[in-house]
Amino acid sequence: MRKNLVVGNWKMNGDKAQNEALLQSLSTACIAEKVTVAVCAPFPYLAQCQQVLDTSCMAWGAQDVSEHDAGAFTGDVSASMLVDFGCQYVIVGHSERRALHGESDEVVAQKARQALNAGITPIVCVGETADEQESGLTHAVVSRQLAAVIDLLAGDTTSIVLAYEPVWAIGTGKNATPAQAQAVHAQLRAQLIGSGAGDVPILYGGSVKADNARELFSESDIDGGLIGGASLKSEDFLAIIQAAIEV
């Protein structure tokens, strides 16, 4: 049985004081045996996460990683650097990285490989834009994005986490219905099964909130959530964690 995973993606938000209050609240609340909980913070705050969460049941990680080992790549952060700050997870291929930084499917796969080589679990994001959804291309797009990762990682695909994030639902207040989300997750599950990675957790990441988390997490192929704005408020994030515990 797959264990639910709830990951907070802070994006480019927070400061030391706000983070401290949020992390302290979360660190005493999660229930490790029921659900895995992690936060993915901006690079400058990874040391703070490590300091506050080191003795808690929570994990932490980063929001991106370089596809390169080291060298003249100004602004990049390598997987080995993330290891120095105790990161267990790293998000790769988030729709904002794909859209705003031009990351291709191949680059996303390379980043996933770098993370795995360093012993970090990559949370690989896939998802379609509003135009792609309206054109009936959802299944083709997410299948292509996942295939690039499977092609590069082969048997190591079993060690990733997958996150489906319909781009049209991120930060818009819109959301796929549980049935819509489940349909895409089921397709992704079938693709993973075909590559021998059927037990990979598949998270949903499209405006998950306290009032819809339980219904989403009740679907058979939804194994938790990649949470954006709601992860910045402890009350909201804890309610989502509770939903993952209870389903």
C-alpha positions as CSV (number, residue, x, y, z in Angstrom):
1,M,0.0,0.0,0.0
2,R,1.4,3.4,-1.0
3,K,1.9,5.9,1.8
4,N,0.4,9.4,1.3
5,L,2.9,12.2,0.8
6,V,2.1,15.9,1.3
7,V,4.7,18.4,0.1
8,G,4.6,22.1,0.6
9,N,6.1,24.2,-2.2
10,W,6.8,27.7,-0.8
11,K,7.8,29.0,-4.2
12,M,9.5,32.5,-3.8
13,N,7.8,33.3,-0.5
14,G,8.8,33.7,3.1
15,D,11.4,35.3,5.3
16,K,13.4,34.1,8.3
17,A,10.8,35.2,10.9
18,Q,7.8,33.9,9.0
19,N,9.6,30.6,8.2
20,E,10.5,30.1,11.8
21,A,6.9,30.4,13.0
22,L,5.6,28.1,10.3
23,L,8.3,25.5,10.7
24,Q,7.9,25.4,14.5
25,S,4.2,24.9,14.1
26,L,4.5,22.1,11.6
27,S,7.4,20.3,13.3
28,T,5.3,19.3,16.3
29,A,2.2,18.3,14.4
30,C,3.0,15.8,11.7
31,I,2.3,12.1,12.2
32,A,5.1,10.2,10.4
33,E,3.6,6.8,10.6
34,K,0.4,7.9,8.8
35,V,1.7,10.2,6.2
36,T,5.0,11.7,4.9
37,V,5.3,15.5,5.1
38,A,7.9,17.7,3.5
39,V,8.4,21.4,2.7
40,C,10.4,22.6,-0.3
41,A,11.9,26.0,0.5
42,P,13.8,28.6,-1.5
43,F,17.6,27.9,-1.5
44,P,18.5,30.6,1.1
45,Y,16.3,29.0,3.7
46,L,17.4,25.4,3.4
47,A,19.8,25.8,6.4
48,Q,16.9,27.1,8.5
49,C,14.7,24.1,7.5
50,Q,17.6,21.8,8.5
51,Q,18.1,23.5,11.8
52,V,14.4,23.6,12.8
53,L,13.2,20.2,11.3
54,D,16.3,18.1,11.9
55,T,14.8,16.3,15.0
56,S,11.2,16.4,13.7
57,C,9.3,13.8,11.6
58,M,9.2,16.2,8.7
59,A,11.4,16.2,5.6
60,W,12.6,19.2,3.6
61,G,13.9,19.8,0.1
62,A,14.5,22.3,-2.6
63,Q,12.5,23.7,-5.5
64,D,15.0,23.1,-8.3
65,V,18.4,21.5,-9.0
66,S,21.0,21.9,-11.7
67,E,21.2,19.3,-14.5
68,H,25.0,19.7,-14.1
69,D,27.5,18.2,-11.6
70,A,29.5,21.4,-11.0
71,G,31.4,24.1,-12.9
72,A,30.9,27.4,-14.6
73,F,27.1,27.5,-14.3
74,T,26.4,30.8,-12.5
75,G,23.3,30.7,-10.4
76,D,22.9,26.9,-10.5
77,V,22.8,24.8,-7.4
78,S,24.0,21.2,-7.7
79,A,22.5,18.1,-6.1
80,S,25.6,17.6,-4.0
81,M,25.1,21.1,-2.6
82,L,21.5,20.2,-1.6
83,V,22.8,17.1,0.2
84,D,25.0,19.4,2.3
85,F,21.7,20.9,3.7
86,G,20.1,17.5,4.3
87,C,17.6,17.7,1.5
88,Q,15.5,14.6,1.0
89,Y,13.4,15.9,-1.9
90,V,13.7,18.3,-4.8
91,I,11.0,19.5,-7.2
92,V,12.0,19.2,-10.9
93,G,10.0,20.3,-13.9
94,H,7.5,22.5,-12.2
95,S,5.3,24.3,-14.7
96,E,6.7,27.6,-13.7
97,R,10.2,26.4,-14.5
98,R,9.1,24.9,-17.8
99,A,7.2,28.1,-18.8
100,L,9.4,30.9,-17.4
101,H,12.8,29.3,-17.8
102,G,12.2,27.2,-20.9
103,E,13.0,23.9,-19.3
104,S,12.5,21.0,-21.8
105,D,11.3,17.5,-21.0
106,E,14.9,16.4,-21.5
107,V,16.4,18.9,-19.1
108,V,13.8,17.9,-16.5
109,A,14.8,14.3,-16.9
110,Q,18.5,15.2,-16.5
111,K,17.7,17.1,-13.3
112,A,15.8,14.0,-12.0
113,R,18.9,11.9,-12.8
114,Q,21.2,14.3,-10.9
115,A,18.9,14.2,-7.8
116,L,18.8,10.4,-7.8
117,N,22.6,10.2,-8.3
118,A,22.9,12.2,-5.1
119,G,20.4,10.2,-3.1
120,I,17.7,12.8,-3.3
121,T,14.1,11.9,-4.3
122,P,13.0,14.1,-7.3
123,I,9.4,15.2,-7.4
124,V,8.9,15.2,-11.2
125,C,6.1,17.5,-12.2
126,V,3.9,17.0,-15.3
127,G,0.9,18.9,-16.5
128,E,-1.0,20.6,-19.3
129,T,-1.7,24.2,-20.0
130,A,-5.2,25.6,-20.5
131,D,-4.8,25.7,-24.3
132,E,-3.7,22.0,-24.3
133,Q,-6.5,21.0,-22.1
134,E,-9.1,22.8,-24.2
135,S,-7.6,21.1,-27.3
136,G,-8.0,17.7,-25.7
137,L,-4.3,17.1,-25.4
138,T,-4.0,16.5,-21.7
139,H,-3.2,12.8,-21.9
140,A,-0.7,13.2,-24.8
141,V,1.1,16.0,-23.0
142,V,1.6,14.3,-19.6
143,S,2.4,11.0,-21.3
144,R,5.2,12.7,-23.3
145,Q,6.6,14.5,-20.3
146,L,6.7,11.3,-18.2
147,A,8.1,9.3,-21.1
148,A,11.2,11.6,-21.2
149,V,11.9,10.7,-17.6
150,I,11.3,7.0,-18.0
151,D,13.5,6.9,-21.1
152,L,16.5,8.4,-19.2
153,L,16.0,6.8,-15.8
154,A,14.9,3.4,-16.9
155,G,14.8,1.1,-13.8
156,D,15.5,4.0,-11.5
157,T,12.1,5.5,-12.3
158,T,10.9,3.4,-9.3
159,S,12.7,5.9,-7.0
160,I,10.9,9.1,-8.1
161,V,7.7,10.9,-7.0
162,L,5.4,12.1,-9.7
163,A,3.2,15.1,-9.4
164,Y,0.4,16.0,-11.8
165,E,-0.2,19.7,-11.8
166,P,-2.8,21.0,-14.4
167,V,-1.2,24.3,-15.2
168,W,-4.6,25.9,-15.6
169,A,-5.4,25.2,-12.0
170,I,-2.3,26.6,-10.4
171,G,-2.8,29.8,-8.5
172,T,-6.1,30.4,-10.3
173,G,-8.6,29.1,-7.8
174,K,-9.8,26.6,-10.4
175,N,-9.4,22.9,-9.8
176,A,-9.9,19.7,-11.6
177,T,-12.7,17.7,-10.2
178,P,-11.6,14.6,-8.3
179,A,-12.9,12.5,-11.2
180,Q,-10.9,14.5,-13.7
181,A,-7.7,14.3,-11.6
182,Q,-8.2,10.6,-11.1
183,A,-8.5,10.0,-14.8
184,V,-5.1,11.6,-15.5
185,H,-3.6,9.9,-12.5
186,A,-4.9,6.5,-13.7
187,Q,-3.3,7.1,-17.1
188,L,0.0,8.0,-15.5
189,R,-0.2,5.0,-13.2
190,A,-0.7,2.7,-16.2
191,Q,2.3,4.3,-17.9
192,L,4.4,3.7,-14.7
193,I,3.2,0.1,-14.4
194,G,4.3,-0.4,-18.0
195,S,7.8,0.7,-17.0
196,G,7.9,-1.5,-13.8
197,A,7.3,1.5,-11.6
198,G,3.7,1.1,-10.6
199,D,4.3,1.9,-6.9
200,V,5.6,5.4,-7.5
201,P,3.5,7.9,-5.5
202,I,1.5,10.3,-7.7
203,L,0.7,13.6,-6.1
204,Y,-2.0,16.1,-7.3
205,G,-0.9,19.7,-7.5
206,G,-3.6,22.0,-8.7
207,S,-5.0,24.4,-6.0
208,V,-5.3,21.8,-3.3
209,K,-6.9,23.4,-0.2
210,A,-8.3,22.3,3.1
211,D,-11.8,22.1,1.8
212,N,-11.1,19.8,-1.2
213,A,-8.1,17.8,-0.1
214,R,-10.1,14.9,1.4
215,E,-12.1,14.3,-1.7
216,L,-9.1,14.4,-3.9
217,F,-7.0,12.2,-1.7
218,S,-9.8,9.6,-1.6
219,E,-9.3,8.8,-5.2
220,S,-7.4,5.5,-5.8
221,D,-4.5,6.8,-7.8
222,I,-4.0,10.1,-5.9
223,D,-1.3,9.6,-3.2
224,G,-1.2,13.1,-1.7
225,G,-0.5,16.6,-2.8
226,L,2.0,19.1,-4.0
227,I,0.7,22.2,-2.1
228,G,1.4,25.7,-3.1
229,G,-0.2,28.7,-1.5
230,A,-2.0,26.7,1.2
231,S,1.4,25.5,2.5
232,L,2.3,29.0,3.6
233,K,-0.3,29.0,6.4
234,S,0.1,26.4,9.1
235,E,-3.6,26.0,9.8
236,D,-4.4,25.3,6.1
237,F,-1.4,23.0,5.6
238,L,-2.1,21.1,8.8
239,A,-5.7,20.6,7.6
240,I,-4.5,19.2,4.3
241,I,-2.1,16.9,6.2
242,Q,-5.0,15.7,8.4
243,A,-7.0,14.9,5.3
244,A,-4.2,12.8,4.0
245,I,-4.0,11.0,7.3
246,E,-7.7,10.2,7.4
247,V,-8.4,8.9,3.9
